């Protein structure tokens, strides 16, 4: 028996030593949300697989991504010379740490952790492997008592989601006919409150009479809950709903299809999920964050620290509203609304408008003077 | 239905060999499954083994998962001793985890584990009482109690009253982190191996002793073999059922405590386990005995820990569940079909049954 055990161990060790990866291998670990959410995780994967490596993930493994298809993406910078990446999904929360360690052991030159739930694992593994480089998306590194800190070998990227959400709120506020718009959040976290606060502020800026109904599903991975909550909001008279609910959001989009109403997607451009119903998407460019980090590693410019991506940096924004959903709106309304959103965007970038990122800030938020910004529709809507 | 269950769980004539055969066949089938998709099964199994045993780090991961699976497996096995099918280990595990996370704010880890066991025991005791007092079938009540636990804990407590405050700008899902003193002590710096694994083995030994070497264990088994007969022999069957269910719940609760105190160090916002349900598989393959359950728990824990690495050769990590599912099928199927075949086969039974049956047994 002992001999068998020894043989097994020897074989395992031999295999463990054999795995030498190609140069510039990049590793990426997902949380339990996993691949296929059409949203945040898929955004990060797009940055690594499509944009950096020029590959497409299929059931038979990686295939080269045809250029014609690649150019259809909103962002399509030149590919980087990296081999096929290593991507690990976490089956359970206790797998995050071993997965990150495994990527380090596999010789990954950069280890990407997607989602704030990976933060404790990144903190532990980066401390244990000071020479490895990490990219953490959606959370700063925290110290033992929960305060944000910086670590030399971790780049932590967070987004100013409230800026993009404010544009989404403005667009919804301009286009609503019922005067009621909705927001569906996932878990009630400060992260998702940023979406809510920005969205409500945007609606208030252009259409003070508009009512915003808010609901939270409490999860990020339960499409059924999204359908329920979405159906409820549409039944209560909302004609446009914005979601920031991960996989639950796909349920909200389904509810919009059933009700024949409009919905605003999140994180990735979700118009392909329901072309007739998705008005636009508040895109959070996790793909850009991943691509830039890989590029910096290849160029030897990678440094730890915090990175904040907002409208100005191109980290958030509205996806081009060019789908079938917007085509159903009268051209005058459409162009007026889009022009107003564009003006608001310019004002936020110029620092003239500060979108609120928390509900407290929202309570103190004073809508900008529409005349000063030249918001045509909003001025016309005033009594 | 009870007969069927009895047959599924009945100790096979040679439980060890039937389990080993089932596991071997399932490994061979999964080897072929990898090969049929055009991937390299040898490399896959190499990763599987190195991910489970190749060094202190991987072994630590195996130990963490094994400890939890051993305990949930024992939970199911103990309930089955009194003839109950505890599908509620998942809910009991969730309460155990929550109790550990709450106690971990103020107590050292041994007390936290006690709290976890106590919370699980309450959630296991409920279906026992419902069964004895009201005749509610435990399969129904434990399934429903699972959902109650999931919605109360995940949907409300962890997201609401017990949620970590955090700050306005930092997103932290789950409860406040536990104190350092509540972390399960680890043995090595290179590995996450903690006291959970030896503890689970000690508990398994304790359960073996309880079930096979004490009068209480004998009474539980007597109740499991036939409540009426046990009652006629003066055993308070109802009370024994409730006791066993409470112990069953305590074991599952302990498993939840190990996860929280060992690796998470708080109740996370997304706590996806499934270990409670896997306990059913572990107990089945383990033949319902303490030793068999411990071995099955270690085996499945190793497969789980190793399967993560299969992603490096493009195999989905759910592969572990494939192996597990096939092993269960192969262990359970013969026991389901054997009696069926026995009935189909022409037997000389009718002739035998005409002989007078002795009315008095010595």
Interface residues (C-beta under 8 A of the other chain):
Chain A: X8 X9 X11 X12 X13 X15 X16 X19 X31 X32 X60 X61 X86 X87 X88 X89 X91 X92 X93 X94 X95 X97 X98 X99 X101 X102 X106 X116 X117 X120 X138 X139 X140 X142 X146 X148 X187 X188 X189 X190 X191 X192 X218 X219 X220 X221 X357 X358 X360
Chain B: X38 X46 X47 X49 X50 X51 X53 X54 X55 X57 X58 X61 X64 X65 X154 X155 X159 X163 X164 X166 X167 X168 X169 X170 X171 X172 X173 X177 X192 X259 X262 X263 X264 X265 X268 X269 X270 X271 X272 X273 X274 X304 X305 X307 X308 X309 X311 X312 X314 X317 X318 X320
